[in-house]
Amino acid sequence: MSEGKIATILAFAKKNGFVKTSSFNTHLKELGVSGKDRIGILDALADCGYLERTKTDGVVYLWRITPSGEDFLRRAGVSE
């Protein structure tokens, strides 16, 4: 995955705070990411330490950018 696409995903997370998986799926679909690849990308970004997944009381997962993800955005030159 390109640095630009990672930056776009992380900027979306930063802008929206806690993001539901379904909202991320819609955003990733708009970026041209299909089907099973969507959750794989979120998991990969979490494995890199750029995103963090939390679970609410129900079955809904929320994602948020981590300090490492914020550092990535700064290195990539993405402004607020």
Solvent accessible surface area in square Angstrom, and as a share of the most:
residue,aa,sasa,rsa
1,M,116,0.52
2,S,70,0.45
3,E,105,0.47
4,G,48,0.46
5,K,66,0.28
6,I,28,0.14
7,A,7,0.05
8,T,56,0.33
9,I,0,0.00
10,L,0,0.00
11,A,33,0.26
12,F,45,0.19
13,A,0,0.00
14,K,66,0.28
15,K,170,0.72
16,N,69,0.36
17,G,36,0.34
18,F,116,0.49
19,V,5,0.03
20,K,105,0.45
21,T,31,0.18
22,S,72,0.47
23,S,48,0.31
24,F,0,0.00
25,N,47,0.24
26,T,78,0.45
27,H,25,0.11
28,L,0,0.00
29,K,133,0.56
30,E,132,0.59
31,L,49,0.24
32,G,65,0.62
33,V,14,0.08
34,S,71,0.46
35,G,48,0.46
36,K,185,0.78
37,D,84,0.44
38,R,48,0.17
39,I,71,0.36
40,G,36,0.35
41,I,25,0.13
42,L,0,0.00
43,D,55,0.28
44,A,51,0.39
45,L,8,0.04
46,A,32,0.25
47,D,126,0.65
48,C,83,0.50
49,G,29,0.28
50,Y,39,0.15
51,L,4,0.02
52,E,63,0.28
53,R,112,0.41
54,T,48,0.28
55,K,115,0.49
56,T,55,0.32
57,D,158,0.82
58,G,41,0.39
59,V,128,0.73
60,V,62,0.36
61,Y,76,0.29
62,L,36,0.18
63,W,1,0.00
64,R,102,0.37
65,I,22,0.11
66,T,21,0.12
67,P,113,0.71
68,S,51,0.33
69,G,0,0.00
70,E,45,0.20
71,D,57,0.29
72,F,21,0.09
73,L,5,0.03
74,R,154,0.56
75,R,165,0.60
76,A,34,0.26
77,G,65,0.62
78,V,53,0.30
79,S,99,0.64
80,E,182,0.82
